[in-house]
Amino acid sequence: MPGSVFEAMRCLIRAPHRLFFMGGLCALVVGMLWWAPVLIMRWAGVASAYPVPAVWLHAWLMTLGVFPFFVFGFLLTALPRWVGAPPVSALFYRSMAGVLYAGYTLTVVGTLAGRDCLIAGLALTGVAWALGLVALIRCLLLARAASLLHARWSIIVAAVGCIGVLVGVGAISDDQWALFAAMPSLALWGFVGPIVFVVAHRMLPFFSEPMIANYRRYQPVWSPPLVVVLSLGHGVLAFNGHDDWLFMADLPLAFITAWHAIRWRGWAASHVPLLWSLHISFAWLPVAALLSATQSLALFAGYGAVLGLAPAHALGMGLATSMVFAMVTRVSLGHSGRQLEMDNLSVLCFLILQLAVVARLIAAVTAGNARWLFLFVAIGAWFEAILPWAIRYGRIYCRPRADGQPG
C-alpha cells in the first residue's frame, strides 16, 4: 500500500494538468458539499453562522475558488504549445499548485473558523493566481509562434480574475461587504465567460475539423477581443449597479457567440460524444447572455428581476461547469495515452449535468415549494453527474499513461 500511494503521488505531480485538474475536481465536490447543508438549513428555517453571508461564500468558492484549478491546469499545459515556448518547469507549477491547494483549503476552513483564516485563504489564492500569470507571461516572452492571439487574450482575462481576487481580499479585510459580494459576479462575467470563449475559439474548430465532413475553420481575429470587452462591459455595469443597462453589452454578446456556435456546426458532431459535449457546453454562453439581456430589459421597463439568478447559473453551471466537464475529459484522455472516446458513463454524467442546469434555471423563476423542489433536484443531479466523473478521472491522474509515454 505505501508503495502504491507513493507511485500515485509521483504520477499526480508529473504534469500540470494532472495536479491542477485533481485539485479542481476536489474543489468542485467540496464546494457543493459545503453548500448542500446550507440549502437544507435554509429550507428548514435554521440560520447558519458564517463570517460573511453564506450565499456570498458559495459564489466565491464556485467561481474564484474552483475555476483557477481548471484554467491554469489547461493553460500551463496548452499555452506553451500554442506559442512554441518551453514547458513550465515542474518546480514552478508544483509550487504554484501547492499554494492554490492551500488557499482553497484555508478558504473553506475559514468559512467556519473565522474571518482571519478566510482572509488567509483568499490571499493565498491571489498569490497562486499571480504566480500563474508570471508563468504564462514568461511563455509569451519566449514565444516563437507566429500567432499569439489566444495566448495574449487568455493572459489578459486571467489577469482580470487575479485582480478580482486581490480586490476581494482587500474588501473583506476592510469590511467593504458590498465590494466583496460583487467580486464573484464580476469574475463570472469578466473572467469565467471570456476565458471559456477564448479557449473555445482556439480549440473547438481544431477539434472539429478532423471529425466533421467538409469542415472549414471559423476563427475570426476580431471576436476574442470583442467578446472580452463586452463581457467586461457587463461586469463593470453590474458592479456599478446598472443592471437595467446590461442589455447594451449582453445583446451583442449573445449575437456574436450564437453566430460562432452556428458557424462551428456542433450539430454535425452528433456521432462523436467527446465533440458534441464541447459544442453543447459552448451553446450555454449565448443562452446566458440572452437571459441576462432579457432580465436587463425587464428591469429597464420596470418589471424587476424576473429571471432572478438564472443568467448567472446559465453561465456558471451551464457554460463553465459543462465546458470544464467536456474539456477536462478530452484533455485527460489525450494526455493519458487513452483513446479519444467518451465512455457511456461520462456521456450519462454529462447529460445529467445538463438536467441539473435546467432544474436550477427553473428554480430561479419559481417560488415556494416548487422552487425548493427544483433546487434539490438540481443539486441532486449535480452530484450524480460530478461525483462518478470526478472519481473516474481522478484515478487516471494517479496512474501512469496507458501508452507508457512520459507526461
C-alpha positions in Angstrom: 0.0 0.0 0.0 2.7 2.6 0.8 4.4 1.9 -2.5 1.2 2.3 -4.4 0.4 5.6 -2.7 3.9 6.9 -3.4 3.5 5.9 -7.1 0.1 7.6 -7.3 1.6 10.8 -5.9 4.5 10.6 -8.4 2.0 10.3 -11.2 -0.1 13.1 -9.9 2.7 15.7 -9.9 4.1 14.5 -13.2 2.3 17.1 -15.4 0.4 20.4 -14.7 -2.9 19.2 -15.9 -2.8 16.2 -13.6 -2.1 18.2 -10.4 -4.4 21.1 -11.1 -7.3 19.1 -12.5 -7.2 16.9 -9.4 -7.4 20.0 -7.3 -10.3 21.3 -9.4 -12.2 18.0 -9.1 -11.8 18.1 -5.3 -12.8 21.8 -5.1 -16.0 21.1 -7.2 -17.0 18.4 -4.8 -16.0 20.1 -1.6 -17.6 23.4 -2.7 -21.0 21.7 -3.3 -20.7 19.5 -0.2 -20.3 22.8 1.7 -23.3 24.4 0.0 -25.8 21.5 0.3 -26.2 21.6 4.1 -26.6 25.4 3.9 -29.5 24.9 1.5 -31.1 22.3 3.7 -30.8 24.6 6.7 -32.3 27.4 4.8 -35.2 25.2 3.7 -35.7 24.1 7.3 -35.6 27.7 8.5 -32.4 27.2 10.5 -29.9 30.1 10.5 -26.3 29.4 9.6 -23.5 31.3 11.2 -20.6 32.3 8.9 -18.1 35.2 8.9 -20.0 36.6 5.8 -23.3 35.6 4.3 -23.3 32.0 3.0 -24.5 32.9 -0.4 -21.5 35.2 -1.0 -19.2 32.4 0.1 -20.9 29.9 -2.2 -20.5 32.3 -5.1 -16.8 32.8 -4.3 -16.0 29.1 -3.8 -17.6 28.1 -7.1 -16.1 30.8 -9.2 -12.8 32.3 -7.9 -12.2 29.1 -5.9 -12.9 26.3 -8.3 -12.1 27.6 -11.8 -8.4 28.7 -11.3 -7.5 25.0 -10.9 -9.0 24.1 -14.3 -8.0 27.3 -16.1 -4.3 27.1 -15.0 -4.2 23.3 -15.4 -5.2 23.8 -19.0 -3.2 26.9 -19.8 0.0 25.8 -18.2 -0.3 22.6 -20.3 -1.6 24.1 -23.6 -0.3 27.7 -23.8 3.4 26.9 -24.1 2.5 24.7 -27.1 0.3 27.4 -28.6 3.2 29.8 -28.6 6.2 27.5 -29.1 7.7 28.2 -25.7 9.5 25.8 -23.4 7.1 24.0 -20.9 6.7 25.4 -17.4 9.2 23.9 -15.0 8.0 21.2 -12.7 9.3 23.1 -9.6 7.3 26.2 -10.6 3.9 24.5 -11.3 4.1 22.2 -8.3 4.9 25.2 -6.0 2.0 27.2 -7.5 -0.4 24.2 -7.2 0.6 23.8 -3.5 -0.2 27.4 -2.8 -3.5 27.1 -4.7 -4.5 24.0 -2.8 -3.6 25.7 0.5 -5.6 28.8 -0.5 -8.8 26.8 -1.3 -8.4 24.7 1.8 -8.0 27.7 4.1 -10.9 29.4 2.4 -13.2 26.5 3.1 -12.0 26.1 6.7 -12.2 29.9 7.2 -16.0 29.8 6.5 -16.2 28.0 9.8 -13.1 29.1 11.7 -13.4 32.8 11.2 -12.6 35.8 9.1 -8.8 35.7 9.7 -8.5 32.2 8.3 -10.8 33.1 5.4 -8.7 36.1 4.5 -5.5 34.0 4.6 -7.1 31.5 2.2 -8.3 34.2 -0.2 -4.8 35.9 -0.1 -3.1 32.6 -0.9 -5.4 32.1 -3.8 -4.4 35.5 -5.0 -0.7 34.7 -4.6 -1.1 31.4 -6.6 -3.0 33.3 -9.3 -0.2 35.9 -9.6 2.4 33.1 -9.9 0.3 31.5 -12.7 0.3 34.8 -14.5 4.1 35.1 -14.2 4.5 31.7 -15.8 2.1 32.5 -18.6 3.7 35.9 -19.3 7.1 34.2 -19.4 5.8 31.8 -22.0 4.6 34.7 -24.1 8.0 36.5 -23.8 9.7 33.3 -25.0 7.2 32.6 -27.8 8.3 31.5 -31.2 4.9 31.1 -32.8 3.6 33.5 -35.5 0.2 34.0 -33.9 -0.2 34.9 -30.2 -3.9 35.9 -30.3 -5.3 33.3 -28.0 -2.3 33.4 -25.6 -2.5 37.2 -25.2 -6.2 37.3 -24.5 -6.1 34.3 -22.2 -3.5 36.1 -20.1 -5.5 39.3 -20.2 -8.6 37.6 -19.0 -6.7 35.6 -16.3 -5.3 38.9 -15.1 -8.8 40.2 -14.6 -9.6 37.2 -12.4 -6.4 37.9 -10.4 -7.4 41.5 -9.9 -10.8 40.3 -8.7 -9.3 38.0 -6.1 -7.0 40.7 -4.8 -9.8 43.3 -4.6 -11.9 40.8 -2.8 -9.1 40.2 -0.2 -8.9 44.0 0.4 -12.6 44.3 0.6 -13.2 41.7 3.3 -10.1 43.0 5.2 -11.6 46.5 5.3 -15.2 45.3 5.9 -16.4 46.6 2.5 -19.0 43.9 2.2 -20.8 45.2 -0.9 -17.5 45.2 -2.8 -16.7 41.6 -1.6 -20.2 40.4 -2.6 -19.8 41.9 -6.1 -16.5 40.1 -6.9 -17.9 36.7 -7.8 -20.3 38.2 -10.3 -17.6 40.4 -11.8 -15.3 37.3 -12.0 -18.1 35.2 -13.6 -18.6 37.7 -16.5 -15.2 39.2 -16.6 -13.1 36.1 -16.2 -15.0 32.8 -16.5 -17.1 33.6 -19.5 -14.4 35.2 -21.6 -11.7 32.6 -20.8 -14.1 29.9 -22.0 -14.8 31.8 -25.2 -11.1 32.4 -25.9 -10.2 28.7 -25.3 -13.2 27.5 -27.3 -12.3 29.9 -30.2 -8.8 28.2 -30.3 -9.8 24.6 -29.7 -13.4 23.9 -31.0 -12.5 24.4 -34.7 -9.3 22.5 -34.1 -11.1 19.5 -32.6 -14.0 19.7 -35.1 -12.0 19.8 -38.4 -11.0 16.1 -38.5 -14.4 14.9 -37.2 -16.9 16.8 -39.4 -17.0 16.4 -43.1 -16.3 19.5 -45.3 -15.4 21.5 -42.2 -14.0 25.0 -42.6 -12.4 26.6 -39.5 -14.0 29.8 -38.4 -11.7 31.7 -36.1 -12.0 35.5 -36.8 -9.4 37.5 -35.1 -11.9 40.2 -34.1 -14.1 38.1 -31.9 -11.9 37.3 -28.9 -11.1 40.9 -28.1 -14.7 42.0 -28.8 -16.2 39.2 -26.6 -13.7 40.1 -23.8 -14.6 43.8 -24.0 -18.4 43.1 -24.0 -18.1 40.7 -21.1 -16.0 43.2 -19.1 -18.6 45.8 -20.0 -21.3 43.6 -18.5 -19.2 43.2 -15.3 -18.5 46.9 -15.0 -22.2 47.8 -15.5 -23.3 45.2 -12.9 -20.6 46.3 -10.5 -21.8 49.9 -10.6 -25.5 48.9 -10.1 -26.6 49.5 -13.7 -28.4 46.1 -14.2 -31.1 47.8 -16.3 -28.4 48.7 -18.9 -26.8 45.3 -19.2 -28.6 44.6 -22.4 -26.3 47.1 -24.1 -23.4 44.5 -23.7 -25.5 41.3 -23.5 -27.4 41.6 -26.8 -24.3 41.9 -29.0 -22.6 39.2 -26.8 -25.5 36.8 -27.4 -25.5 37.5 -31.1 -21.7 37.1 -31.6 -21.5 33.9 -29.5 -24.6 32.4 -31.1 -23.1 33.2 -34.6 -19.9 31.3 -33.6 -21.9 28.4 -32.3 -23.7 28.2 -35.7 -20.5 28.6 -37.8 -18.8 25.9 -35.7 -21.5 23.4 -36.7 -21.8 21.5 -33.5 -24.9 19.6 -34.7 -22.8 17.8 -37.3 -20.8 16.2 -34.5 -23.7 14.1 -33.2 -21.7 10.9 -33.8 -18.8 12.0 -31.6 -19.8 12.5 -27.9 -16.4 13.9 -27.0 -17.0 16.6 -29.5 -20.7 17.4 -29.3 -20.4 17.7 -25.5 -18.0 20.6 -26.1 -20.4 22.3 -28.5 -23.4 21.9 -26.2 -21.3 23.4 -23.4 -20.4 26.4 -25.5 -24.1 26.9 -26.5 -24.8 27.9 -22.9 -22.8 31.2 -23.5 -25.3 32.8 -25.9 -28.1 31.4 -23.7 -26.7 33.0 -20.6 -26.2 36.3 -22.4 -29.7 36.2 -23.8 -31.2 35.5 -20.4 -29.2 38.4 -18.9 -30.3 40.7 -21.7 -33.9 39.7 -21.1 -33.7 40.4 -17.4 -32.0 43.7 -18.1 -34.7 44.8 -20.5 -37.3 43.8 -17.9 -35.6 45.9 -15.3 -35.3 48.8 -17.8 -39.1 48.5 -18.4 -39.8 48.5 -14.6 -40.8 44.8 -14.3 -38.0 43.9 -11.9 -35.5 41.0 -11.9 -37.9 38.5 -13.5 -35.3 35.8 -14.0 -33.5 36.0 -10.7 -30.2 34.2 -10.7 -31.0 32.3 -13.9 -28.4 34.2 -16.1 -25.6 33.7 -13.5 -26.3 29.9 -13.3 -26.6 29.5 -17.0 -23.1 31.0 -17.2 -21.6 29.3 -14.2 -23.3 25.9 -14.2 -24.3 25.7 -17.9 -21.3 27.2 -19.7 -18.4 26.9 -17.3 -19.1 23.6 -15.5 -20.2 21.9 -18.7 -17.1 23.1 -20.5 -14.9 22.0 -17.7 -16.5 18.6 -17.8 -16.1 18.2 -21.6 -12.7 19.8 -21.9 -11.2 18.1 -18.9 -12.5 14.8 -20.3 -10.9 15.5 -23.7 -7.5 16.7 -22.2 -7.3 13.9 -19.7 -7.9 11.1 -22.2 -5.5 12.6 -24.7 -2.7 13.3 -22.2 -3.0 9.9 -20.6 -2.4 8.0 -23.8 -6.0 6.7 -24.0 -8.4 6.6 -26.9 -10.3 9.9 -27.5 -13.7 8.4 -26.9 -16.1 9.4 -24.2 -17.3 6.3 -22.5 -21.0 5.7 -21.7 -20.6 6.7 -18.0 -19.2 10.0 -19.0 -21.9 10.6 -21.6 -24.6 9.8 -19.0 -22.9 12.1 -16.4 -22.7 14.9 -18.9 -26.4 14.6 -19.8 -27.4 14.5 -16.1 -25.3 17.7 -15.6 -27.5 19.4 -18.3 -30.6 18.3 -16.4 -29.1 19.9 -13.2 -28.6 23.2 -15.1 -32.2 23.2 -16.4 -33.6 22.4 -13.0 -31.5 25.2 -11.4 -32.8 27.7 -14.0 -36.4 26.6 -13.4 -35.8 27.1 -9.6 -34.7 30.7 -10.3 -38.1 31.6 -11.8 -40.3 29.7 -9.4 -41.3 30.3 -5.8 -42.4 28.5 -2.7 -42.3 24.7 -2.6 -41.7 24.4 -6.3 -38.5 26.4 -6.0 -37.2 24.2 -3.3 -38.2 21.1 -5.2 -36.2 22.2 -8.3 -33.3 23.4 -6.2 -33.0 19.9 -4.6 -33.4 18.2 -8.0 -30.6 20.4 -9.3 -28.2 19.7 -6.5 -29.0 16.0 -6.5 -28.5 15.8 -10.3 -25.3 17.8 -10.0 -23.8 15.3 -7.5 -24.9 12.3 -9.6 -23.2 13.9 -12.6 -20.0 15.2 -11.0 -19.1 12.5 -8.4 -18.8 9.5 -10.7 -17.0 11.6 -13.3 -14.6 13.0 -10.8 -13.7 9.6 -9.4 -13.3 8.2 -12.9 -10.8 10.9 -14.0 -9.2 11.4 -10.6 -8.0 7.8 -10.8 -6.5 8.5 -14.2 -4.3 11.3 -12.8 -2.9 8.9 -10.2 -1.8 6.3 -12.8 0.9 6.3 -15.5 0.0 6.9 -19.1 -1.7 4.0 -20.8 0.8 4.1 -23.7 3.9 4.2 -21.5 4.9 7.7 -22.6 6.0 10.4 -20.1 3.6 13.1 -19.0 
